[in-house]
């Protein structure tokens, strides 16, 4: 019931992905969409089920096919999401909110709540999504997108590039420090935020273009309309978080959050995971999973064991070769 993840695709070059077999379609009632513009777009073009509910294997195949995401990164990120937000018995995960389509509820405190659940994968200081504190953590936010455009004009001559990514990432952190009394930025949220800052450059720029910079019409198409630009070609090679270290180096930042429910009260958490402590990150993810599933039995337990191993295989290849695999539910 929890099959091994797909391997890399055979053809690894660029190709037309906005093709006849994958037309964009508007949302239907009950379709799930959420904070990830990449997955939203894949759903709206039918690379995963258009209702936004799919298995991890389907999601990995889709990000490889539609965006040329590198296999191990796709495995790492997808299983991380699935372990925290998916249904491990039915092997289904929602890219948006909680839905019956993922199957019967798991035993509490597990929730199978989908990508939208705050504080698992989804976190603060996103580029085009507001912090959960302000109410809606998953919908396209026009005010924030205006800021994305403004920064692209100021630092990128009208395009989103690595310089813009570095400036906007830092500004979004400052915004959250100044306005969100519950701002948190550590562990899982640390690498995901920096990675997501380079994704528009690595994945949303047409694979035939030489220059790695994203025009604003294409940006709006992905972030807002969940739609490939006309005639869109995917990346010319399998790609992941390339550029993340340059973005970080522009404005280095330590993990932490606002404390005591006060804005402008950011305190560094020296025990927390960031880009330099992959094994702390691994432990944090395992602790979150153990918190969700304190006493699993039967198929649930067997699938936890399998999914944790799939997750580790991707995580170790990308970040944590030196982190020893752990087996909280046995082997
Ligand atoms: C954000 C999941 C692949 C682009 C997110 C978020 C989640 C997520 C949960 C919300 C995090 C947050 O900002 O709070 C996943 C999973 C993937 C995946 C499980 C499986 C491989 C991709 C791909 C792309 C992409 C292939 C690009 C084509 C983005 C971007 C954001 C994001 C740009 C940030 C949105 C913003 O800050 O406004 N993703 N994602 N993701 N994802 Fe994905």
Boltz pocket constraint, residues with backbone or C-beta under 6 A from the ligand:
constraints:
  - pocket:
      binder: B
      contacts: [[A, 35], [A, 36], [A, 37], [A, 38], [A, 39], [A, 59], [A, 60], [A, 63], [A, 67], [A, 69], [A, 73], [A, 74], [A, 75], [A, 77], [A, 78], [A, 81], [A, 115], [A, 121], [A, 122], [A, 123], [A, 124], [A, 125], [A, 126], [A, 127], [A, 128], [A, 129], [A, 137], [A, 192], [A, 196], [A, 197], [A, 199], [A, 200], [A, 203], [A, 204]]
      max_distance: 6.0
